[in-house]
Amino acid sequence: MRRWLIFFIISCSTASLCLLFIPYPETQVITNPTYYSGGGGMWEDRKEVVFPWRSYNKEIFLNVSLTQGTINLQIFDNWNFYEEGLYWEILNTTGFTTTIQISPPIKGYLYIYYDLQNVSDIFNDIYSEVKVSYLRYASSYGFIFLGIAVILISYYGFIKHKMKSKY
């Protein structure tokens, strides 16, 4: 039984260290801005980008093209667009492709705002691709394995102490 207990202690400790200190890449694809027909029609022009806790090397890849009209695209770090907090913008364009590095790395939320200009019926003629990439640590899983390792180490110490006092 001791060998299995030592094996599980080493396994849980190693898993905890790996999950807490080795990052892994993650990519999110944010849906295109869409037009909802029915009920008067509503243009969804705001997208929220959420970065998890302990994520680094944050990038936003934007690829937007229009067949007619122009677009303004702005990225804010505040939900209220009328306060200060403009992070990045491109104005009066028909198409662009860019990658934005997010700094400082502590930003957790960004809001992408699409503003269409000079449009007639453009809702089916817009192509937009937004990808968010970052390195993240699996902290919650790492803490779970750390807790299991602490419990197993405590149990092993209790058994060892019990055996020592028995003889």
C-alpha positions in Angstrom: 0.0 0.0 0.0 2.9 2.4 0.7 4.3 2.0 -2.8 0.9 2.9 -4.3 0.6 5.9 -2.0 4.1 7.1 -2.8 3.3 6.7 -6.5 0.1 8.8 -6.2 1.9 11.5 -4.2 4.6 11.8 -6.9 2.0 11.7 -9.7 -0.2 14.4 -8.1 2.8 16.6 -7.2 4.2 16.4 -10.7 0.8 17.1 -12.3 0.3 20.1 -10.0 3.7 21.6 -10.9 3.2 21.0 -14.6 -0.3 22.6 -14.6 0.8 25.6 -12.5 4.0 26.4 -14.2 3.9 25.2 -17.8 1.7 27.4 -20.1 -0.2 26.1 -23.1 -1.5 28.0 -26.1 -5.2 28.6 -26.6 -7.1 30.3 -29.5 -10.6 31.6 -29.5 -12.5 32.4 -32.6 -15.0 35.2 -32.1 -18.1 35.1 -34.3 -18.7 37.5 -37.1 -20.8 40.5 -36.5 -24.2 39.4 -37.5 -27.6 40.8 -38.6 -30.6 39.5 -36.9 -33.7 39.7 -39.1 -37.2 39.8 -37.7 -38.4 42.1 -34.9 -37.2 45.2 -36.8 -33.7 43.8 -37.3 -30.8 44.5 -35.0 -27.1 44.8 -35.9 -24.8 43.2 -33.3 -21.9 45.5 -33.4 -20.1 44.8 -30.1 -18.0 41.8 -29.1 -16.5 41.1 -25.8 -13.1 39.5 -25.6 -12.3 37.9 -22.2 -8.7 36.9 -21.3 -8.4 34.4 -18.5 -6.4 34.9 -15.3 -2.7 34.2 -15.7 -2.7 34.5 -19.5 0.3 36.0 -21.4 1.4 36.9 -25.0 -2.1 38.0 -25.9 -2.9 38.7 -29.5 -5.9 39.7 -31.5 -6.0 38.8 -35.2 -8.4 40.9 -37.2 -9.4 40.2 -40.8 -12.3 42.4 -42.1 -13.4 43.0 -45.7 -16.5 44.7 -47.2 -17.8 44.6 -50.7 -19.5 48.0 -50.4 -19.4 50.8 -47.8 -16.7 51.4 -45.2 -16.2 50.3 -41.6 -14.8 51.8 -38.5 -13.4 49.3 -36.0 -12.4 50.3 -32.5 -11.2 48.3 -29.5 -11.9 49.6 -26.1 -10.8 48.4 -22.7 -13.9 49.9 -21.1 -17.6 48.9 -21.8 -18.7 52.6 -21.8 -17.4 53.8 -25.2 -17.7 57.5 -24.3 -15.2 57.4 -21.5 -11.5 57.2 -22.0 -10.3 53.8 -22.8 -9.7 53.6 -26.6 -7.1 50.9 -27.1 -6.9 50.7 -30.9 -8.8 51.9 -33.9 -9.0 51.9 -37.7 -11.3 54.3 -39.4 -13.0 54.5 -42.8 -11.7 51.4 -44.4 -13.1 48.7 -46.7 -10.7 45.9 -45.6 -7.7 45.1 -43.5 -5.8 42.3 -41.8 -3.7 42.9 -38.7 -2.5 41.3 -35.5 -2.5 43.4 -32.3 -0.3 42.6 -29.4 -2.1 43.3 -26.1 0.0 45.1 -23.5 0.1 45.6 -20.6 -0.5 41.9 -20.0 -2.9 42.5 -17.1 -5.9 43.5 -19.3 -8.7 41.0 -18.8 -11.5 42.4 -21.0 -11.5 44.2 -24.3 -14.5 45.2 -26.3 -14.6 45.3 -30.1 -17.0 47.8 -31.7 -18.0 47.7 -35.4 -19.4 50.9 -36.9 -20.6 50.6 -40.5 -20.5 53.7 -42.7 -22.1 54.4 -46.1 -24.0 51.2 -46.3 -27.2 50.3 -48.1 -27.7 46.5 -47.6 -24.4 45.4 -46.4 -25.4 42.8 -43.8 -24.7 39.9 -46.2 -21.6 41.4 -47.7 -19.3 41.7 -44.7 -16.6 39.2 -43.9 -15.0 39.4 -40.5 -12.7 37.0 -38.7 -11.5 37.7 -35.2 -9.2 35.3 -33.4 -7.8 35.7 -30.0 -4.6 33.8 -29.0 -2.8 33.6 -25.7 -0.7 31.4 -23.5 -2.5 30.3 -20.3 -1.8 28.3 -17.2 -4.3 25.7 -16.0 -4.2 27.1 -12.4 -7.5 25.7 -11.2 -6.6 22.1 -12.2 -3.1 22.6 -10.7 -4.5 23.7 -7.4 -6.8 20.7 -7.3 -3.9 18.3 -7.8 -1.9 20.3 -5.3 -4.7 19.8 -2.7 -4.8 16.0 -3.5 -1.0 15.8 -3.1 -1.2 17.6 0.3 -3.9 15.3 1.5 -2.0 12.2 0.4 1.3 13.5 2.0 -0.6 14.1 5.3 -2.1 10.6 5.2 1.3 9.1 4.5 2.8 11.1 7.4 0.0 9.9 9.6 0.5 6.2 8.6 4.3 6.5 9.1 3.8 8.1 12.6 1.2 5.5 13.5 3.6 2.6 12.5 6.5 4.2 14.4 4.5 4.6 17.6 3.2 1.0 17.2 6.7 -0.5 17.5 
